[in-house]
Amino acid sequence: MHFEITDFIVDIVQNSCEADASLVAVELDESQKYMDIRIRDDGKGMDEGEKARAMDPFVTDGRKHPGRKVGLGLPFLKQAIDQSGGRFSLRSEKGKGTEVVFRFDKGQIDCPPLGDVVGLFLSILCLPGGQEMTIARKKTGLSYVLKKSELAEALGDLERGSSLVLLKQYLRSQEEG
């Protein structure tokens, strides 16, 4: 279940990785009034029929999660956005990649909380696979960009416990400004 905005982001980034993306870019722009998120990849992409199926909660291809009869990630996101007066767009081109852009109005009572940003970035940077991951974060008085390859070069293998401890400390320092 998705309780926080970070849950939606992790879900979409996992989809990008599973679509054989070699590059996944996440932008998280937080103003006083809005939470704007853009996730784009250069993965398999989708045609119009696949996009329609991705938005249907009662359809799944059964390959990603064998035995599962529903796919709820994007439909839950769209529902949460609709309930809180936000915006949503899904653009995709077969063979070129996908872009998901959404906005939550932070002033709406139904807007979900953002969640643990440090935990989010740690999770997606440590997803298995050789894809490059870029993260751009903006909020009042704070702006930074992270690249998975640069972090791995500086910290070593991002699957090692010592590297993860350092990465978490670094991410926390970036969030604290």
Phi, psi and omega in degrees: 000148181258115181250339184228159179300324179299329177298318179295318182297313179302316181300314182292318179296320176299319177300318179299315179296320180287345176268019177062033177291141173263345177222129175233125180242130180240128175239127181234107185243111184248115174256183178298327187257328188231158171241108181254130182230135175227128177232122179227152180215169177247036182281205186298329184072174182223146171275179184299321179295319179292323176297317179297318178293325179296334181268355180266115184293346184257016180232137170212152181279349177078352181278316184293315180229085183305137179092341179280135183259353182225156174234112193251353186304295181293320177299320177295319178300311181300320178298314180297321178293315179299321181292334185249014175071029181267197180229153182212138170216145178231114177241136180205147176226127181306128178081356183241331179131184187223148174227127176244125180234131178212157181225135171247137174273110185294342180278348180281136182297332181271003177292125179291156177292156180296312182099193185275100182293318178299313178298321177301306183295321176300315181298312185285330177291337182259009176298141180292152179121163184266011183292146172281139180236126173241141181230125175245126183236130175226137166203170185310120178076011185212134176203131176204160179230136179240143173234129182304316182297320179292320178295319179294323178295320182282323188256343185094192182307122183284006175261350178280141181303317181295323178293321180294321177298314179295319179298316179297318178298318180296314179299317179299318180296323178293319181291330181275350178079000000 
